[in-house]
Amino acid sequence: MSEPPGAVVSLAEAPPPADAPPIQLAAQRVLPLRRPGRWIATAVVLVLAAQFVHGLVTNPFYQWDRFGYWFLRPTILDGLLITLEVTAYSAVLGLLGGVLLALARLSKSPVLRAVSWVYVWAFRSVPLIVVLLFLYNFSALYKTLSVGIPFGPAFFSFDESKLATDMVIAVVGISLHESAYAAEVVRGGILSVDQGQHEASAALGLPKGYQFRRIVFPQALRSIVPNYVNQLIGLIKGTSLVFYVSLLDLFGSAQSMGSTYPGDIVPLLMVATVWYLILTSVVSVVQFYVERYYARGATRSLPPTPLQKLRTGFTDVRARIRREAAV
């Protein structure tokens, strides 16, 4: 039956001629889709990165010889040790305080909820430098601190100026400030756990504490870890403010040496910058493995480690070379 004039015949529906040779699909070479925009963007980024590295290396203003001189000086390493101590103590105390505040915010007690909300509101509103300076001058407001009955006799008292060393002031101030932010991170992680998990654990008759420790909190950590690591990285950099309470951390040591040697200000700042980069990089590596650990059971396959990615990349390149040679 002939087609009417002007009709469009689909080639996909038209049968091949009887005498046509069979199509060998396996012999056909599949060409990848060309993406010129991606190649152009990659080339531009590589050129800009090469120019940046070239300027960083060849610019005499950075004084890389003085950078090498100061990088491992005892003064810098002592400041680095203080930075690590303040960060470690503040991170642990801040996280513990954040967990307590988050649980108080989620409790059924209106008093606990109100106190937790006021605490978070107050310390998120006040800058960290103000908190540190206030604690540094706390002894001028309260000579002694006592514990006892309100408006009644004190059981014992102690001199605040003897206990409030520079390290204590720095750790307490940063921990109080960090707890407010950690509380919201922990609260968000707990709220991210599916409500069915709470109902299933309650149906099994498990105690509330066991439900939180073994069921709710491990699942909440998948959401807590990335957000709290951001807080931890900010905490590492925030320790530079303890210089204003007479504690010479990494930045304080670099600033002090810069005042003594004005010609080495830029190399000293570069030394502090590189050390901060190293610290944050180590934290990022730890974050990856912690997230990978808590991803078990939540994803079909765990994300590959950097070594596995490198090995897969070499395998893909080798397979591509073999295919090219075979063609």
C-alpha distance (Angstrom), angle and dihedral (degrees) to the residues before:
residue distance angle dihedral
M1 . . .
S2 3.80 . .
E3 3.81 121.6 .
P4 3.81 117.1 -112.7
P5 3.80 117.1 -105.2
G6 3.84 114.0 -81.5
A7 3.81 95.1 18.8
V8 3.80 118.1 141.5
V9 3.78 115.2 -130.9
S10 3.82 116.5 -153.2
L11 3.79 112.8 -131.4
A12 3.79 89.9 -149.2
E13 3.80 90.4 59.4
A14 3.81 96.2 41.2
P15 3.81 111.5 95.9
P16 3.83 116.7 -125.9
P17 3.81 118.3 -106.4
A18 3.77 115.8 -87.2
D19 3.81 93.6 -119.2
A20 3.87 95.1 46.9
P21 3.85 115.5 120.6
P22 3.82 116.4 -114.4
I23 3.81 115.8 -94.0
Q24 3.79 112.4 -112.9
L25 3.83 101.6 -148.5
A26 3.79 93.6 174.6
A27 3.80 90.8 59.6
Q28 3.78 92.9 54.0
R29 3.82 114.9 99.0
V30 3.79 114.2 -131.4
L31 3.79 110.2 -135.6
P32 3.82 117.3 -151.7
L33 3.77 118.9 -119.9
R34 3.78 111.4 -92.9
R35 3.81 114.5 -122.5
P36 3.82 108.1 -176.3
G37 3.81 93.1 168.3
R38 3.79 91.7 59.6
W39 3.81 92.0 49.4
I40 3.80 92.2 48.5
A41 3.82 92.3 49.2
T42 3.82 90.6 48.0
A43 3.80 91.7 50.6
V44 3.82 92.0 49.2
V45 3.81 92.3 49.6
L46 3.82 92.1 48.2
V47 3.81 91.9 49.8
L48 3.81 92.1 49.5
A49 3.81 91.7 46.5
A50 3.82 91.3 49.5
Q51 3.81 91.1 50.1
F52 3.81 91.3 49.3
V53 3.82 93.2 50.1
H54 3.82 91.1 45.1
G55 3.79 91.7 51.9
L56 3.80 91.6 45.6
V57 3.80 92.7 52.6
T58 3.80 101.1 39.2
N59 3.82 100.1 39.2
P60 3.83 106.6 104.3
F61 3.81 90.2 -156.9
Y62 3.83 90.4 80.6
Q63 3.83 92.4 58.1
W64 3.79 96.2 -150.2
D65 3.81 91.9 -171.7
R66 3.80 89.9 61.8
F67 3.79 89.0 43.8
G68 3.81 89.4 59.0
Y69 3.79 90.1 47.2
W70 3.81 94.4 53.9
F71 3.81 100.1 35.8
L72 3.82 97.1 85.4
R73 3.80 100.1 22.9
P74 3.84 113.9 137.5
T75 3.80 90.9 -119.0
I76 3.80 91.8 57.6
L77 3.80 93.2 43.3
D78 3.81 91.4 50.3
G79 3.80 89.1 52.8
L80 3.80 90.0 47.5
L81 3.80 90.3 53.1
I82 3.81 91.0 52.2
T83 3.81 89.8 49.6
L84 3.80 90.5 52.7
E85 3.80 92.2 47.8
V86 3.79 94.3 49.2
T87 3.80 91.1 45.3
A88 3.81 94.3 48.7
Y89 3.80 95.7 47.4
S90 3.79 94.0 42.5
A91 3.81 93.7 46.3
V92 3.81 93.2 52.9
L93 3.81 95.8 42.6
G94 3.81 92.1 41.9
L95 3.81 92.6 51.8
L96 3.82 92.6 47.2
G97 3.78 90.5 48.6
G98 3.79 90.4 47.0
V99 3.82 91.8 52.8
L100 3.81 91.5 50.8
L101 3.79 92.5 46.8
A102 3.81 91.8 47.6
L103 3.81 91.7 50.7
A104 3.80 89.8 48.0
R105 3.80 90.0 50.1
L106 3.81 90.6 51.9
S107 3.80 95.9 43.3
K108 3.79 124.5 105.8
S109 3.80 92.5 -122.3
P110 3.81 110.3 103.6
V111 3.82 90.6 -155.1
L112 3.82 93.3 55.3
R113 3.79 91.6 44.7
A114 3.81 91.9 50.2
V115 3.82 94.6 46.6
S116 3.80 92.0 47.7
W117 3.80 92.4 48.2
V118 3.83 92.6 48.8
Y119 3.81 91.4 48.5
V120 3.79 93.4 50.5
W121 3.80 91.7 44.3
A122 3.81 93.3 49.6
F123 3.80 99.8 46.2
R124 3.80 94.0 42.1
S125 3.79 88.6 53.4
V126 3.83 98.3 48.0
P127 3.85 117.6 72.1
L128 3.79 116.7 -118.0
I129 3.79 93.2 -120.6
V130 3.82 89.5 57.8
V131 3.81 91.0 51.6
L132 3.81 91.8 50.0
L133 3.80 94.1 47.3
F134 3.81 91.3 46.8
L135 3.82 91.6 52.6
Y136 3.80 90.5 44.4
N137 3.81 89.2 58.7
F138 3.80 94.6 36.3
S139 3.80 92.8 109.7
A140 3.80 89.7 62.9
L141 3.81 89.4 60.9
Y142 3.81 99.0 39.0
K143 3.80 117.8 26.0
T144 3.80 93.4 -176.5
L145 3.79 134.7 18.8
S146 3.80 121.6 -146.7
V147 3.79 137.9 -174.3
G148 3.78 120.1 -146.8
I149 3.78 144.7 91.2
P150 3.83 114.7 -25.9
F151 3.81 110.0 -104.5
G152 3.81 87.1 1.5
P153 3.80 141.1 79.8
A154 3.80 121.0 -39.4
F155 3.78 120.2 -124.6
F156 3.80 94.1 -152.4
S157 3.81 138.4 -17.4
F158 3.79 136.5 -163.6
D159 3.77 138.9 -165.0
E160 3.80 108.9 -97.0
S161 3.81 94.7 -156.9
K162 3.82 92.1 61.2
L163 3.79 94.5 53.0
A164 3.81 99.4 38.5
T165 3.79 100.8 81.2
D166 3.79 120.1 167.3
M167 3.81 91.2 -98.8
V168 3.81 92.7 48.9
I169 3.81 92.0 48.9
A170 3.80 91.5 49.9
V171 3.81 94.9 47.1
V172 3.81 95.1 43.8
G173 3.80 93.9 46.1
I174 3.79 95.3 47.8
S175 3.82 92.3 42.5
L176 3.80 92.5 52.6
H177 3.79 90.5 48.6
E178 3.80 93.7 43.7
S179 3.82 93.6 49.4
A180 3.80 91.5 64.0
Y181 3.80 92.3 57.3
A182 3.81 94.4 38.6
A183 3.81 89.3 53.5
E184 3.79 91.7 61.2
V185 3.80 91.6 44.8
V186 3.81 91.9 52.1
R187 3.80 92.8 42.9
G188 3.80 90.9 51.9
G189 3.80 90.7 49.4
I190 3.80 92.7 50.8
L191 3.80 91.7 48.2
S192 3.82 89.8 51.1
V193 3.81 91.2 65.2
D194 3.79 110.8 100.3
Q195 3.79 113.9 -102.3
G196 3.78 89.3 -129.2
Q197 3.80 89.7 68.4
H198 3.80 90.2 58.6
E199 3.81 91.6 47.0
A200 3.80 93.8 46.9
S201 3.80 93.3 49.9
A202 3.80 90.9 46.5
A203 3.81 90.6 49.6
L204 3.80 89.3 56.0
G205 3.78 89.3 57.4
L206 3.80 94.6 -119.0
P207 3.82 117.7 162.5
K208 3.80 116.6 -102.4
G209 3.79 93.2 -115.3
Y210 3.80 92.5 50.7
Q211 3.82 90.8 47.4
F212 3.79 90.6 54.7
R213 3.82 97.3 43.4
R214 3.79 99.6 42.6
I215 3.80 106.4 26.2
V216 3.78 115.1 18.1
F217 3.81 104.0 34.2
P218 3.86 97.3 46.7
Q219 3.81 89.2 53.9
A220 3.79 91.8 44.3
L221 3.80 90.4 54.5
R222 3.82 90.0 71.6
S223 3.81 86.9 67.1
I224 3.81 97.2 32.0
V225 3.82 99.1 53.2
P226 3.86 99.7 62.4
N227 3.79 92.9 44.4
Y228 3.78 95.7 44.0
V229 3.81 92.1 47.6
N230 3.80 86.9 58.5
Q231 3.79 86.8 53.8
L232 3.80 90.2 47.5
I233 3.80 92.3 52.5
G234 3.79 89.0 49.5
L235 3.81 87.8 49.0
I236 3.82 91.5 54.9
K237 3.78 90.1 54.4
G238 3.80 92.4 39.3
T239 3.81 90.7 61.8
S240 3.80 86.7 75.7
L241 3.82 86.6 79.7
V242 3.81 92.5 67.1
F243 3.80 85.6 79.8
Y244 3.80 85.9 80.3
V245 3.82 91.5 61.0
S246 3.82 92.5 53.9
L247 3.81 96.1 -97.5
L248 3.79 112.7 131.6
D249 3.79 105.3 -143.8
L250 3.80 124.7 162.4
F251 3.80 94.8 -68.2
G252 3.81 92.0 39.7
S253 3.80 91.6 53.2
A254 3.81 91.4 49.2
Q255 3.81 90.5 47.1
S256 3.81 92.0 48.5
M257 3.80 93.0 49.3
G258 3.80 89.4 46.4
S259 3.80 89.8 57.2
T260 3.81 90.2 50.7
Y261 3.81 94.4 43.9
P262 3.83 106.7 31.8
G263 3.78 92.3 178.6
D264 3.80 91.5 61.8
I265 3.80 98.8 52.5
V266 3.80 94.9 111.4
P267 3.84 95.5 46.4
L268 3.80 90.1 47.8
L269 3.79 91.5 50.6
M270 3.80 89.0 49.2
V271 3.82 89.5 51.0
A272 3.81 90.7 53.6
T273 3.81 90.5 45.5
V274 3.81 93.8 52.0
W275 3.81 92.1 47.9
Y276 3.80 90.8 50.6
L277 3.81 88.8 49.8
I278 3.80 90.5 52.0
L279 3.81 92.7 49.4
T280 3.80 94.5 48.3
S281 3.81 90.9 45.8
V282 3.80 91.3 54.5
V283 3.81 90.1 49.4
S284 3.81 90.2 49.8
V285 3.82 91.5 52.7
V286 3.81 91.1 50.0
Q287 3.81 88.9 47.9
F288 3.81 91.2 55.5
Y289 3.80 94.0 54.2
V290 3.81 93.7 42.9
E291 3.82 90.7 51.6
R292 3.80 89.5 46.5
Y293 3.80 90.6 52.0
Y294 3.80 94.2 51.6
A295 3.81 91.8 44.3
R296 3.80 90.2 73.2
G297 3.76 110.3 118.3
A298 3.81 93.1 9.9
T299 3.82 98.0 76.5
R300 3.79 132.1 41.4
S301 3.79 92.2 -122.9
L302 3.78 132.3 12.1
P303 3.82 116.9 -110.5
P304 3.81 111.0 -98.8
T305 3.78 119.5 -104.1
P306 3.84 119.5 -119.4
L307 3.81 89.6 -101.9
Q308 3.79 91.1 52.4
K309 3.82 90.7 48.3
L310 3.81 90.3 51.2
R311 3.79 91.5 48.9
T312 3.82 91.5 48.3
G313 3.79 90.4 49.1
F314 3.81 92.5 53.7
T315 3.80 90.1 47.2
D316 3.81 92.2 51.7
V317 3.80 92.4 48.2
R318 3.80 91.4 49.3
A319 3.82 91.8 49.2
R320 3.81 91.2 48.5
I321 3.83 91.2 51.4
R322 3.77 90.4 50.5
R323 3.81 92.1 50.4
E324 3.80 90.9 49.2
A325 3.80 91.0 49.6
A326 3.81 91.4 48.6
V327 3.81 92.0 52.5
